[in-house]
């Protein structure tokens, strides 16, 4: 039989051991959860078509991770994607936008609109368009808003003090679809940077 003193020491030892097991299990659970979440982020933020993206991002002096974020948001990396308004391919190029890029950015090359289903052609056109907006507006939010809204909408918003405090940045995007798009791309961009930009 144990003496009361030995029994008390054994009880304390068992409690300490139990506490250590619980703490270790908690640390392991957190580590496993973090690992699983990171793996989920990697699988939901792929770098498909990486050679093409890197090539045209570099040619246009643009961050490749911003291009990945746009592709993820626009098409989910589906080359054959077609939107409800007819935009095509990975970076969702509209017919009139295609014509404008072809004529004024590439000097009337020989492509036809069906070529926007080709990843190389689509990313080349999409990167040229995004780079144009980045150069023109000088900031990512305005460039993304212009990429999404097309036309002169962003210029009108920048001229309106209700939406732009300084005529250069957007404090508010008045069209909810465009505001949602810009937010979504920015979140994806941030995730790409956190995952891959080391």
C-alpha positions as CSV (number, residue, x, y, z in Angstrom):
1,X,0.0,0.0,0.0
2,X,1.1,3.5,-0.8
3,X,1.5,6.0,2.0
4,X,-0.6,9.1,1.7
5,X,2.5,11.1,0.8
6,X,3.5,8.7,-2.0
7,X,-0.1,8.7,-3.2
8,X,-0.2,12.5,-3.3
9,X,3.1,12.6,-5.2
10,X,1.8,10.0,-7.7
11,X,-1.4,12.1,-8.2
12,X,0.6,15.2,-8.8
13,X,2.8,13.3,-11.3
14,X,-0.2,11.9,-13.1
15,X,-1.7,15.4,-13.3
16,X,1.5,16.9,-14.7
17,X,1.8,14.1,-17.2
18,X,-1.9,14.6,-18.3
19,X,-1.3,18.3,-18.6
20,X,1.8,17.7,-20.8
21,X,-0.2,15.3,-23.0
22,X,-3.0,17.8,-23.4
23,X,-0.6,20.7,-24.2
24,X,1.3,18.5,-26.7
25,X,-1.9,17.4,-28.3
26,X,-3.0,21.0,-28.6
27,X,0.2,22.0,-30.2
28,X,0.0,19.1,-32.6
29,X,-3.6,20.0,-33.5
30,X,-2.6,23.6,-34.2
31,X,0.4,22.6,-36.3
32,X,-1.7,20.1,-38.3
33,X,-4.5,22.7,-38.8
34,X,-1.9,25.3,-40.0
35,X,-0.3,22.8,-42.4
36,X,-3.8,21.8,-43.7
37,X,-4.8,25.4,-44.2
38,X,-1.5,26.2,-46.0
39,X,-2.0,23.2,-48.3
40,X,-5.5,24.4,-49.0
41,X,-4.3,27.9,-49.9
42,X,-1.6,26.4,-52.2
43,X,-4.2,24.2,-53.9
44,X,-6.6,27.1,-54.3
45,X,-3.9,29.6,-55.4
46,X,-2.0,27.7,-58.0
47,X,0.7,29.0,-60.4
48,X,-0.5,27.2,-63.5
49,X,0.9,28.4,-66.8
50,X,3.9,29.7,-64.8
51,X,6.3,30.0,-67.8
52,X,3.8,32.0,-69.8
53,X,2.9,34.2,-66.8
54,X,6.5,34.8,-65.9
55,X,7.4,35.6,-69.5
56,X,4.7,38.2,-70.1
57,X,4.8,39.7,-66.6
58,X,8.5,40.3,-67.0
59,X,8.0,41.7,-70.6
60,X,5.5,44.2,-69.1
61,X,7.5,45.0,-66.0
62,X,4.7,43.6,-63.8
63,X,4.5,41.5,-60.7
64,X,3.8,37.9,-61.7
65,X,1.7,37.3,-58.5
66,X,-0.7,40.1,-59.5
67,X,-1.1,38.3,-62.9
68,X,-1.8,35.0,-61.1
69,X,-4.4,36.8,-58.8
70,X,-6.2,38.3,-61.9
71,X,-6.3,34.9,-63.6
72,X,-7.5,33.2,-60.5
73,X,-10.3,35.8,-60.1
74,X,-11.2,36.0,-63.8
75,X,-11.3,32.3,-64.8
76,X,-10.0,30.1,-62.0
77,X,-7.3,29.0,-64.5
78,X,-9.7,27.6,-67.0
79,X,-8.4,28.4,-70.5
80,X,-11.8,27.7,-72.1
81,X,-13.7,30.0,-69.7
82,X,-16.4,32.2,-71.2
83,X,-18.2,34.8,-69.0
84,X,-21.9,35.6,-69.2
85,X,-21.0,38.7,-71.3
86,X,-18.7,36.8,-73.7
87,X,-15.3,37.4,-72.2
88,X,-12.9,34.6,-73.1
89,X,-10.0,32.7,-71.7
90,X,-7.8,32.8,-68.7
91,X,-7.7,36.6,-68.3
92,X,-11.3,37.1,-69.7
93,X,-10.7,39.3,-72.8
94,X,-13.8,41.0,-74.3
95,X,-14.2,41.2,-78.1
96,X,-13.8,45.0,-78.3
97,X,-10.9,44.9,-75.8
98,X,-9.3,42.2,-78.0
99,X,-9.6,44.4,-81.1
100,X,-8.2,47.4,-79.3
101,X,-5.1,45.5,-77.9
102,X,-4.5,43.9,-81.3
103,X,-4.6,47.2,-83.2
104,X,-3.1,49.6,-80.7
105,X,-0.8,47.5,-78.5
106,X,0.4,44.9,-81.0
107,X,0.2,46.8,-84.3
108,X,-2.5,44.6,-85.8
109,X,-1.1,41.1,-85.4
110,X,-2.8,38.2,-87.1
111,X,-4.7,36.8,-84.2
112,X,-8.5,36.3,-84.2
113,X,-10.8,36.4,-81.2
114,X,-10.9,32.6,-80.9
115,X,-7.2,32.7,-80.1
116,X,-8.1,34.1,-76.7
117,X,-8.7,30.5,-75.7
118,X,-5.0,29.8,-76.2
119,X,-3.2,30.4,-72.8
120,X,-0.1,32.0,-74.4
121,X,-2.1,34.5,-76.5
122,X,-4.6,35.2,-73.8
123,X,-2.0,35.9,-71.1
124,X,0.0,38.0,-73.6
125,X,-3.0,40.2,-74.3
126,X,-4.2,40.3,-70.7
127,X,-0.8,41.3,-69.4
128,X,-0.5,44.0,-72.0
129,X,-3.9,45.4,-71.0
130,X,-3.2,45.2,-67.3
131,X,0.3,46.9,-67.7
132,X,-1.4,49.6,-69.8
133,X,-3.8,50.4,-66.9
134,X,-1.0,50.2,-64.3
135,X,1.1,52.7,-66.3
136,X,-1.9,55.0,-67.0
137,X,-3.2,55.1,-63.4
138,X,-0.1,54.4,-61.4
139,X,-1.8,52.3,-58.8
140,X,-3.1,48.8,-58.5
141,X,-6.7,49.5,-57.4
142,X,-7.4,51.9,-60.3
143,X,-5.8,49.5,-62.8
144,X,-7.9,46.6,-61.6
145,X,-11.0,48.7,-61.6
146,X,-10.3,49.7,-65.2
147,X,-9.4,46.1,-66.2
148,X,-12.8,45.0,-64.9
149,X,-15.0,48.0,-65.9
150,X,-13.5,48.8,-69.3
151,X,-14.0,52.2,-70.9
152,X,-13.6,55.5,-69.1
153,X,-15.5,54.7,-66.0
154,X,-12.4,55.0,-63.7
155,X,-11.5,58.4,-65.2
156,X,-15.1,59.6,-64.3
157,X,-14.8,58.2,-60.8
158,X,-11.4,59.9,-60.2
159,X,-12.9,63.2,-61.4
160,X,-15.7,62.9,-58.8
161,X,-14.7,64.0,-55.2
162,X,-17.3,61.7,-53.8
163,X,-15.2,58.7,-55.0
164,X,-11.7,60.1,-55.2
165,X,-10.1,62.3,-52.5
166,X,-7.2,63.4,-54.7
167,X,-8.1,62.6,-58.4
168,X,-5.5,59.8,-58.4
169,X,-6.8,57.1,-56.0
170,X,-10.3,55.7,-55.5
171,X,-11.6,56.0,-51.9
172,X,-14.8,54.3,-53.1
173,X,-15.7,52.3,-56.1
174,X,-19.4,53.1,-56.9
175,X,-20.1,50.0,-58.9
176,X,-20.5,47.0,-56.5
177,X,-19.4,44.4,-59.0
178,X,-16.2,46.3,-59.7
179,X,-15.6,47.0,-56.0
180,X,-16.0,43.3,-55.3
181,X,-13.7,42.4,-58.1
182,X,-10.9,44.7,-56.9
183,X,-11.2,43.4,-53.4
184,X,-11.2,39.8,-54.6
185,X,-8.1,40.3,-56.7
186,X,-6.3,42.2,-53.9
187,X,-7.0,39.4,-51.4
188,X,-5.7,36.7,-53.9
189,X,-2.7,38.9,-54.6
190,X,-1.9,39.2,-50.9
191,X,-2.2,35.4,-50.5
192,X,0.1,34.8,-53.5
193,X,2.7,37.1,-52.0
194,X,2.4,35.4,-48.6
195,X,2.7,31.9,-50.1
196,X,5.3,32.3,-52.8
197,X,7.2,35.6,-52.6
198,X,10.1,34.7,-50.3
